[in-house]
Amino acid sequence: MLSMTLTFLIIALIAGVLGFGGISAAAAGIAKILFFIFLVAFVVSLIMGRRRPR
């Protein structure tokens, strides 16, 4: 998940440098959404991992 976020971020940066504003904005938006999904999944896994074993 985080690798996909980094991929879209790199695509956004390259598109921004080359002057493709629409593609850059779309890729940055996708990267932002994926990053927040990754953060939520990370926090959930931390909470679930801290439970006591039965």
N, C-alpha and C positions, 0 to 999 in steps of 0.2 A: 504494500500500500504506500509506504513512504517512498519507494523507488519510483512509483508512478507519479507521485507528487513532484519529485525532483525532475522527472522527465518533462512534465508539463511546464514546470518553472523554466527549464532550459529552453524549451520551445518558445515560451513567451519572451524570454530575453533575446533570443536570436531574431524572432519576428519583430520585436521592438527596435532592434538595431537596424534591421533591414527596411524598416518603415511600414510594415504591415500592422497598422494599429488595431484593426478589427480582430485579426487572428491573435495578436498579442493579448488583447483584453480578454478574449474568450479563453485562451490557454491559461492566463493568470487566474481567471475566475474558477476554472476547473481545478487548478492546483490548490487554490484556497479551500474549495469545498473538500477535496480529498485530504488536505492537511487536517481540517477540523474533524473529519470522520476518523482519521488516524489517531488524533488526540483523544477522542471519545473512546475508541477501542482500547487505547493504551491505559486510560484511567480505569476502565471497567476491568481490564485484565489485572491491574494492580490491586484493585479492591477484591476481586475474586481470589487472587493469590494470597492475600493476607488472612484468609479464613483459617480457622484452626482445623487440623485434620480430625476426622471422627474416629 
